[in-house]
Amino acid sequence: MVKMEKPQDKEGLIRGLTLVSATAIVVGSMIGSGIFIAPSIMAGYVQSAGVVTLLWVVGGIFTLFGALSYGELAASIPKSGGQYVFLKEAYSPLWGFLYGWTLFLVIQTGFIAAVAVAFAKYLGVFIPGLSENVILFKIPLGAHAFTFNSAQAVGIVSIIVLVIINCFGIKLGAAVQNIFTFLKVMAIILLVLLGFAIGKGSFSHFVPLLKPVLPATLNISLFAALAVALSKALFAYDAWNSVTFTAEEVRNPHQNLPLSLALGTILVTLLYTSATAVYFYLVPAGQAASVPDNRIAAVAAQVIFGGIGLYFISAAILFSTFGCNNGLILSGPRVYYAMAKDGIFFKGLAAIHPKYKTPVKAIVCQGAWGCLLTLTGTFSDLLTYSAFASVLFNVMTVIGIYILRKKQPELPRPYKAFGYPVVPAIYILIAVAFVIFILQGDLLNSLKGLVLIVIGIPVYYWFQSRKRKSERV
């Protein structure tokens, strides 16, 4: 039995994250499998290389506006839990809890499950027996049956491995993050440089530069097509705020948190935009839209490297997804740890390992739930309603900057949001439009996300009643 420190232990977490490690969490958590697939999906809505590439720039600027805004909150309140703490301070403990509750149920764990299975699928390129079509066993359940395939098994194993790694200290978790972030960044840079150098593509694919061409089969307006295409890019930019969860473990957080948010977002924007540009340099937009399974990066790699291109890009995606999940598994538990310390989540999750100074029980609990979600097989639905909830809370958090400037004017602000009040306002307006768009595009799963948030209200008051009882004893 591992001895755990009490939640009120003075030593608590340690500041083991440097600026490089914090930036690696930002970059590593953002870059998953999206950039290797999304440009092809976007070309299915707008068959213009110039427009699709520009949409990645727009998505990056939008994300940067959010990161620059979050920087003020992170520098002012550098505590574990990040967004949970920001919402608690700006609104009330209830809103902080609802964010953490939804993060645990679907936002963080849903992404972990989906990324883990994506990792297993691409490992199947090297090990053919790994596939969603390879059923390990089946359990009859009335008219239906529960099936467990080899991709799910490997996905679960990958989660367990990362959970174990992150239990052994923030420095080990950060080291793994640094290594895999470096590998995935180098793979994208190599793809871009060799693509333009020896790919024998054509810049004529970008002419006319900014003339949207809607597919004849697409019966929607130009604005709707652009909005749908942009949404795919924004999903790929998500998870940029994960580093704020680890604020209490970042060295010199007043400076390094805003810097890591900005640097990480800028680097990812450059990588995403250049990767998209090289895809369309090698493959015309119309052809890119019809790539099997939207694997545009694999097609581009095969143009550059020939037959081994598929293996190159599969290895790049393995680095990318493994590193992405490490960032998610490292950061998320800090939110549940902070909630437990405040007495509004399961008390045991506030325990810190006496030697490694990690919230071990929170890490294991998140990993276990993520493993269970890999068994659902409904990753598309999970991502839709988790994305809806995530963007909704992001909007509330940025609005919280205005609230806290009035509510707590004396709060130290070593960094103030760049371009305040205009830049945060632009982010809010675009994000609200995005929330509305998600509602219109997938009302059912968006409402599921809303229901999950609402269910958290009675759960919050149940935890509050338990807290009051324990205080009276």
Residue pairs with C-beta under 8 A, 6 or more apart in sequence:
2 353
2 360
3 354
4 351
4 352
4 353
4 354
4 360
4 361
5 11
5 351
5 352
5 353
5 354
6 351
7 340
7 341
7 347
7 350
7 351
7 352
9 352
11 352
11 357
12 248
12 352
12 357
13 80
13 170
13 248
13 249
13 334
13 352
13 357
13 358
13 359
14 170
14 249
14 357
15 248
15 249
15 250
15 251
15 253
16 169
16 170
16 171
16 174
16 249
16 251
17 25
17 170
17 174
17 246
17 249
17 250
17 251
17 256
18 174
18 251
18 256
19 251
19 252
19 256
19 259
19 260
20 178
21 174
21 177
21 178
22 243
22 246
22 250
22 256
22 257
22 260
23 243
23 259
23 260
23 263
23 264
23 267
24 174
24 177
24 178
24 181
24 182
24 264
24 327
25 174
25 177
25 242
25 243
25 246
25 260
25 264
25 327
25 330
25 331
26 67
26 240
26 242
26 243
26 260
26 261
26 263
26 264
26 265
26 268
27 181
27 185
27 264
27 267
27 268
28 177
28 180
28 181
28 184
28 323
28 324
28 326
28 327
29 239
29 240
29 242
29 243
29 324
29 327
29 328
29 331
30 236
30 237
30 238
30 239
30 240
30 264
30 265
30 268
30 324
31 181
31 184
31 185
31 188
31 268
31 271
31 320
31 323
31 324
32 111
32 115
32 118
32 236
32 239
32 320
32 321
32 324
33 115
33 118
33 122
33 317
33 320
33 321
33 324
34 232
34 235
34 236
35 188
35 236
35 271
35 272
35 275
35 276
35 297
36 295
36 296
36 297
36 298
36 313
36 316
36 317
36 320
37 293
37 294
37 295
37 296
37 297
38 232
38 233
38 235
38 236
38 294
39 52
39 56
39 275
39 276
39 279
39 280
39 288
39 296
40 279
40 288
40 289
40 291
40 294
40 295
40 296
41 229
41 232
41 294
42 52
42 55
42 229
42 232
42 233
43 49
43 52
43 280
43 285
43 286
43 288
43 289
43 296
44 215
44 218
44 289
45 214
45 215
45 218
45 225
45 226
45 228
45 229
46 52
46 55
46 212
46 213
46 214
46 225
46 226
46 229
46 285
47 213
47 214
47 215
47 285
47 286
47 289
48 208
48 210
48 211
48 212
48 213
48 285
49 205
49 206
49 277
49 280
49 281
49 284
49 285
50 206
50 207
50 208
50 209
50 210
50 211
51 210
51 211
51 212
51 226
51 229
52 229
52 276
52 280
52 285
53 206
53 273
53 276
53 277
53 280
54 210
55 226
55 229
55 230
55 233
56 233
56 269
56 272
56 273
56 276
57 269
57 273
58 230
58 233
59 230
59 233
59 234
59 236
59 237
59 269
59 272
60 237
60 265
60 266
60 268
60 269
60 270
60 272
60 273
61 269
62 234
62 237
62 427
62 430
62 431
63 234
63 237
63 240
63 265
63 268
63 269
64 262
64 265
64 266
64 269
65 419
65 423
65 424
65 426
65 427
65 430
66 240
66 241
66 394
66 398
66 427
66 431
67 240
67 241
67 261
67 262
67 264
67 265
68 258
68 261
68 262
68 417
68 418
68 419
68 423
69 398
69 401
69 417
69 420
69 423
69 424
69 427
70 86
70 241
70 244
70 261
70 397
70 398
71 257
71 258
71 261
71 262
71 415
71 417
71 418
72 258
72 401
72 413
72 415
72 416
72 417
72 420
73 86
73 244
73 397
73 400
73 401
73 404
74 82
74 243
74 244
74 247
74 253
74 257
74 258
74 261
75 253
75 254
75 255
75 257
75 258
75 413
75 414
75 415
76 404
76 411
76 412
76 413
76 414
76 415
77 85
77 86
77 89
77 247
77 411
78 247
78 248
78 250
78 253
78 254
78 257
79 85
79 247
79 248
79 338
80 245
80 246
80 247
80 248
80 249
80 334
80 335
80 337
80 338
81 96
81 100
81 245
81 247
81 334
81 335
81 337
81 338
81 339
82 241
82 243
82 244
82 245
82 246
82 247
82 334
82 335
83 99
83 241
83 244
83 245
83 335
83 393
83 397
84 96
84 97
84 99
84 100
84 103
84 245
84 335
84 338
84 339
85 96
85 338
86 96
86 244
86 397
86 400
87 95
87 96
87 98
87 99
87 393
87 396
87 397
87 400
88 95
88 96
88 97
88 342
89 96
89 400
89 404
89 408
90 396
90 397
90 399
90 400
90 401
90 403
90 404
90 407
91 396
91 400
91 403
93 342
93 344
93 460
94 457
94 460
95 396
96 339
97 339
97 344
97 345
97 456
97 460
97 463
98 453
98 456
98 457
98 460
99 335
99 393
100 335
100 336
100 338
100 339
100 345
101 452
101 453
101 456
101 459
101 460
102 386
102 389
102 393
102 449
102 452
102 453
102 456
103 332
103 335
104 332
104 335
104 336
104 366
104 369
105 369
105 452
106 373
106 382
106 385
106 386
106 389
106 449
106 452
107 386
107 389
107 390
108 328
108 331
108 332
108 335
108 366
108 370
109 332
109 366
109 369
109 370
109 373
110 373
110 379
110 382
110 383
110 386
111 238
111 239
111 328
111 383
111 386
112 159
112 325
112 328
112 329
112 332
112 366
112 367
112 370
112 373
113 155
113 159
113 370
113 371
113 373
113 374
113 376
113 379
113 382
114 379
114 382
114 383
115 321
115 324
115 325
115 328
116 155
116 156
116 158
116 159
116 321
116 325
116 370
116 374
117 132
117 151
117 152
117 155
117 374
117 379
118 317
118 321
119 154
119 155
119 158
119 317
119 318
119 321
119 322
119 325
120 130
120 150
120 151
120 152
120 153
120 154
120 155
120 158
121 130
121 131
121 132
121 151
122 314
122 317
122 318
122 321
123 130
123 154
123 318
124 130
124 131
124 150
124 151
125 310
125 311
125 314
126 311
126 314
129 150
130 150
130 151
130 154
131 149
131 150
131 151
132 149
132 150
132 151
132 152
133 149
134 149
134 150
134 151
135 147
135 148
135 149
136 148
136 149
136 150
136 153
137 147
137 148
138 145
138 146
138 147
138 148
139 145
139 146
139 147
146 375
148 375
152 374
152 375
152 377
155 374
156 371
156 374
158 322
158 325
159 325
159 329
159 367
159 370
159 371
159 374
160 367
160 371
162 176
162 322
162 325
162 326
162 329
162 367
163 329
163 363
163 364
163 366
163 367
165 172
165 173
165 176
165 326
166 172
166 173
166 326
166 329
166 330
166 333
166 358
166 363
167 353
167 356
167 358
167 360
167 363
167 364
168 356
168 358
169 356
169 357
169 358
170 246
170 249
170 330
170 357
170 358
173 326
173 329
173 330
173 358
174 330
176 323
176 326
177 323
177 326
177 327
177 330
179 323
180 319
180 320
180 322
180 323
180 326
181 323
183 319
183 323
184 316
184 319
184 320
184 323
185 267
185 271
187 312
187 315
187 316
187 319
187 320
188 271
188 274
188 275
188 316
189 271
191 275
191 278
191 297
191 300
191 301
191 304
191 312
191 313
191 316
192 274
192 275
192 277
192 278
194 304
194 305
195 201
195 278
195 279
195 281
195 282
195 300
195 303
195 304
196 278
196 281
198 304
199 278
199 281
199 282
199 300
199 303
199 304
200 303
201 278
201 281
201 282
201 283
201 303
202 281
203 281
205 280
205 281
205 283
205 284
205 285
206 280
206 281
212 222
212 225
212 226
213 285
213 286
214 220
214 222
214 225
215 289
218 225
220 228
227 433
227 437
228 437
228 441
231 434
231 437
231 438
231 441
233 272
234 434
235 383
235 387
236 272
237 265
237 268
237 272
238 387
238 390
239 324
239 327
239 328
240 261
240 264
240 265
240 268
241 261
241 394
242 327
242 328
242 331
242 332
243 250
243 257
243 260
243 261
243 264
243 331
244 257
244 261
245 331
245 332
245 334
245 335
246 330
246 331
246 334
247 253
247 257
248 334
249 334
250 256
250 257
250 260
254 414
254 415
255 414
255 415
258 415
275 297
278 300
279 288
279 296
279 297
279 300
280 288
282 299
282 300
282 303
282 304
283 291
283 296
283 299
283 300
283 303
288 296
288 299
291 299
295 313
297 313
297 316
297 317
298 309
298 310
298 313
298 314
300 309
300 313
301 309
301 310
301 312
301 313
302 309
302 310
303 309
305 312
329 363
329 366
329 367
329 370
332 366
333 349
333 359
333 362
333 363
333 365
333 366
334 359
334 362
336 345
336 346
336 349
336 359
336 362
336 365
336 366
337 349
337 350
337 352
337 359
337 362
339 345
339 349
340 346
340 347
340 348
340 349
340 350
340 362
341 350
343 463
343 466
343 467
343 470
344 460
344 463
344 464
344 467
345 463
346 365
348 361
349 359
349 361
349 362
349 365
350 359
350 362
351 359
351 360
351 361
352 358
352 359
352 360
353 359
353 360
373 382
376 382
381 445
381 448
384 438
384 442
384 445
384 446
384 449
385 445
385 446
385 448
385 449
385 452
386 449
387 438
388 435
388 438
388 439
388 445
388 446
388 449
388 450
389 449
389 450
389 452
389 453
391 431
391 434
391 435
391 438
392 435
392 449
392 453
394 431
395 428
395 431
395 432
395 435
398 424
398 427
398 428
398 431
399 428
401 417
401 420
401 424
402 421
402 424
404 411
417 423
417 424
438 446
439 446
